Amino acid sequence: MDNPTIKEIAKHAGVSKSTVSRIISGKGYSSPEARDKVLGLIEELHYKPNAVARAMVSQRTHNIGVLLFRRDHPIASHPFYGKIVDAVLLEAARLNYSIFVTTDHDMSYRSADFMMEKRVDGLILISRLQQNVIDHITSFGVPFVMVNGSTDVDGVIHIVNEDEEGGRMVAEHLTQTGHERIFIIAGPQSHRSHHLRLKGFMTYMRHVGIQDSESTIQAAATSSFGDGYEIMSRQWDAFRKGGHTALFATNDMLAMGAMKFLLEQAVRIPEQVSVAGFDDVDFASMFSPSLTTIRVDAAEMGTQSVRLLDQLIRQETNVLPPGQLKPRLIVRQSTACSAKDQSFND
């Protein structure tokens, strides 16, 4: 028999539909004889409750909502956030969840309300969200975790990279290869990651006696390839006059945008200028010269988010927030030359 209904199970067992429902859900009384007979038939007939029936019985839909916020496009196809979403989809399938993904660049209530209409069991919030949106989501009483973003709301689980330490590691790498005049392109400082990366970098520079005035910091309105290119183009004269031997950008896309402009000016990387980024998106190793960067395990962020949300949905006790993910310095061609070996001729 192809996937029998509860009514057919009840008819074969000689009991009522409500008795079968109680036995399947494990709620309410049923005699041992009826239970044995119904469970035997379920196994014999290979009964599989459909999604709607499961939801009615368990009050769960086995749906998870993923809300990805980015003010600028691309969103889902972004080389960093795309990795997180891919990992979420894989881990959700392993745990038998279906996924609704929505993207938002307006940071409005609309996307959160859409998820509630789908009766999701929980939410994964990716990137930075404003406090009013988080408060709106909290009011629904649905468990959620945040990925690559943070909030001051007590008890919220955040899955983030140790960005400040990553920034420190880049500064250490560049200064140990002799660089002191370092040009910096800093992504939006309202975003946790960009803020902490810059903070870690500058803290280390001051620690080794290189003051802020010896580094040029340019703020980027977005974290895009285009902004990296545009800033480098606009600051090209100042870059050369400032005697900069290295460039650090707080993400890879900014770094590669700046590198493209430098290469178009026939600047040799790293023989004339060393360049470092942050994130280790796939393009970083494909670019020529390949980009030195800090590896952020975006896939692990996605995997952890589903596992932790599953624990919250199942109301497990003592769900512990994860520690921050450890960054890793990946040295590639773009910093393979020390400052003393560089020669920057106009």
Secondary structure, 3 states (H helix, E strand, C coil): CCCCCHHHHHHHHCCCHHHHHHHHHCCCCCCHHHHHHHHHHHHHHCCCCCHHHHHHHHCCCCEEEEEEECCCCCCCCCCCHHHHHHHHHHHHHHCCCEEEEEEECCCCCHHHHHHHHCCCCEEEEECCCCHHHHHHHHCCCCCEEEECCCCCCCCCEEECECHHHHHHHHHHHHHHCCCCCEEEEECCCCCHHHHHHHHHHHHHHHHCCCCHHHCEEEECCCCCHHHHHHHHHHCHHHHHHCCCCEEEECCHHHHHHHHHHHHHCCCCCCCCCEEECCECCHHHHHCCCCCEEEECCHHHHHHHHHHHHHHHHCCCCCCCCCCCECCEEECCHHHCCCHHHCCCCC
